[in-house]
Structures are given as structure tokens and as C-alpha cells.
Amino acid sequence: MSDPELSPKLADLERRLANRPRIEPPPNLGPRVLAATQTALRRGTLTWRAWAAVAAAVLLGVNLSMSLAADTDWNFGPTADQGTVKAAADRLRTLSPDLPESELRRLTLLTKAASQLIPAADLTLNRNTVTPH
């Protein structure tokens, strides 16, 4: 370990550090570590296989649901044709001439979408109201 270019003081320090007493590991440490590693790997393989199966099932479900959703025609209402959108944007322009064209188109599409919403019951809970029994 000694380097010929070390000063005598550093060489002496290196020699003393190399010769200091140290604790030796027990002779059966190597086989114990290997056995513990093998046990942990066997357990880990089973859990990773189970997680891999769960992940595969989730990915299959996501894939099927996305495929069905992409191929389903929901028939919520008629699509917005360009003539109707342009006519509604022109009517909005007469009310607000300072709005840009992109904002007029956005408002027109939002208004058309809002007019075709399906009525549904309000299912939110309001805990502030008290109903008499």
C-alpha cells in the first residue's frame, strides 16, 4: 500500500493505520448473507409477479375502455355545423364588436353546448341546510 512518493510522516501514518487492531467478521457471515439474499429474492419475485399481473390487468382494462369510448357514438345532440356557428358568431359580434374572432367562436360553441345539456338532478350534499322531520 505504501507509495514511494509519500513523505516519511505519511508513510508512518499509513503503516500504523494498516497495523491497527480490527474486528474480523465471523467465518459464517458469507453463507448467512447469501442465504438471506436468496430468501429475499424468492419472496420479492412472487410479489413482483403479482404486481406485474395486476398492472397487466389494469392496462388491459384501460385499453378496452378507451377503445369502447373512442368507438361509441353517444348521440348527445346534433353536431355544430359551420353555418350555424358562423351565424351565431355574427349575432354576437353585433352585441360585442370589440371581442376578437376566436373569443366569439368560443362563446358560440359554449352557448351551443350549454343549450344541449341533459337535465339531471343535483346530487350535491348541502350540510348547511336542516330539513325538519
C-alpha positions, 0 to 999 in steps of 0.5 A, a space after each residue: 500500500 505504501 507509495 514511494 512518493 509519500 513523505 516519511 510522516 505519511 508513510 508512518 501514518 499509513 503503516 500504523 493505520 494498516 497495523 491497527 487492531 480490527 474486528 474480523 467478521 465471523 467465518 459464517 457471515 458469507 453463507 448467512 448473507 447469501 442465504 438471506 439474499 436468496 430468501 429475499 429474492 424468492 419472496 420479492 419475485 412472487 410479489 413482483 409477479 403479482 404486481 406485474 399481473 395486476 398492472 397487466 390487468 389494469 392496462 388491459 382494462 384501460 385499453 378496452 375502455 378507451 377503445 369502447 369510448 373512442 368507438 361509441 357514438 353517444 348521440 348527445 345532440 346534433 353536431 355544430 355545423 359551420 353555418 350555424 356557428 358562423 351565424 351565431 358568431 355574427 349575432 354576437 359580434 353585433 352585441 360585442 364588436 370589440 371581442 376578437 374572432 376566436 373569443 366569439 367562436 368560443 362563446 358560440 360553441 359554449 352557448 351551443 353546448 350549454 343549450 344541449 345539456 341533459 337535465 339531471 338532478 343535483 346530487 350535491 350534499 348541502 350540510 348547511 341546510 336542516 330539513 325538519 322531520 
